[in-house]
């Protein structure tokens, strides 16, 4: 995997899209959930992270609700088979991992 890289063409859209996912299965074991997020500018990946955390869900809920009420963001459901952020939160089989790597815009640069 060390030969993967990001490619940004000269012309692309400036629409910002964020995909976020959380896996609460680990919460039962160690009171921590795993969350992952990736942001795209146009169709190009610009930021991503995955982390294990103990933050209380109410803080996140109120933050998001406030931005929805102000119409700063629009939330849309994404089915798990199409959810790009799944790569950051759960183990995947090789086929789904390869699909999501391509959706992130990662290519073999060799």
C-alpha positions in Angstrom: 0.0 0.0 0.0 3.0 2.4 0.2 2.6 3.1 -3.6 -0.8 4.7 -3.3 -1.1 8.4 -3.9 -3.7 11.2 -4.5 -4.2 12.8 -7.9 -5.7 16.3 -8.3 -6.5 17.4 -11.9 -6.2 21.1 -12.8 -9.9 21.7 -13.2 -12.4 20.3 -10.7 -15.6 21.4 -8.8 -15.4 23.3 -5.6 -18.4 21.5 -4.1 -17.6 20.3 -0.6 -18.9 16.8 0.5 -18.2 15.2 3.8 -18.9 11.5 4.7 -18.8 10.5 8.3 -19.4 7.1 10.0 -19.2 5.8 13.5 -19.0 2.2 14.8 -20.4 1.8 18.3 -19.7 -1.9 18.6 -16.5 -1.2 20.4 -18.4 0.9 23.0 -19.6 -2.4 24.6 -16.0 -3.5 25.1 -14.1 -0.4 26.2 -16.6 2.4 26.2 -15.1 3.9 23.1 -16.5 4.3 19.6 -14.6 4.5 16.3 -15.4 7.4 14.0 -14.1 8.2 10.6 -14.6 11.1 8.3 -13.5 12.0 4.8 -14.0 15.3 2.9 -14.0 15.8 -0.8 -13.6 19.1 -2.8 -15.4 18.2 -6.0 -14.5 14.5 -6.4 -11.0 14.9 -4.9 -10.2 13.7 -1.4 -8.7 16.6 0.7 -9.0 15.4 4.3 -9.6 12.2 6.2 -9.3 10.7 9.7 -10.2 7.8 11.9 -10.1 7.8 15.6 -11.2 6.0 18.7 -12.9 8.3 21.2 -15.0 8.5 24.3 -16.7 11.8 23.7 -20.3 11.9 24.7 -22.8 11.7 21.8 -24.9 14.5 23.1 -22.2 17.1 22.4 -22.0 15.9 18.7 -25.8 15.7 18.5 -26.4 19.3 19.6 -23.6 20.7 17.4 -25.0 19.0 14.3 -28.6 19.9 15.2 -27.6 23.6 15.6 -26.0 23.6 12.1 -29.0 21.8 10.5 -31.4 24.4 12.1 -29.3 27.2 10.6 -29.2 25.4 7.3 -25.4 25.4 7.3 -25.4 21.7 6.4 -27.7 19.1 4.8 -27.7 15.6 6.1 -28.5 12.7 3.8 -28.6 9.0 4.4 -26.0 7.0 2.6 -26.5 3.1 2.4 -23.6 1.2 3.9 -22.6 -0.3 0.6 -22.0 3.2 -0.8 -20.5 4.7 2.4 -17.0 5.9 1.7 -16.2 6.6 5.4 -16.7 2.9 6.2 -13.1 2.3 5.4 -12.1 4.2 8.5 -14.5 2.5 11.0 -14.7 -1.2 10.3 -12.9 -4.2 8.9 -13.7 -4.8 5.3 -13.2 -7.7 2.9 -10.7 -7.2 0.1 -13.2 -6.4 -2.5 -15.0 -3.6 -0.5 -11.6 -2.2 0.6 -10.5 -2.0 -3.0 -13.8 -0.3 -4.0 -13.5 2.3 -1.2 -9.8 3.0 -2.0 -10.8 3.9 -5.5 -13.7 6.1 -4.2 -11.2 7.9 -2.1 -9.2 8.7 -5.2 -6.2 6.6 -4.3 -4.2 5.1 -7.2 -1.1 2.9 -7.4 1.6 5.4 -8.4 4.1 2.7 -9.5 
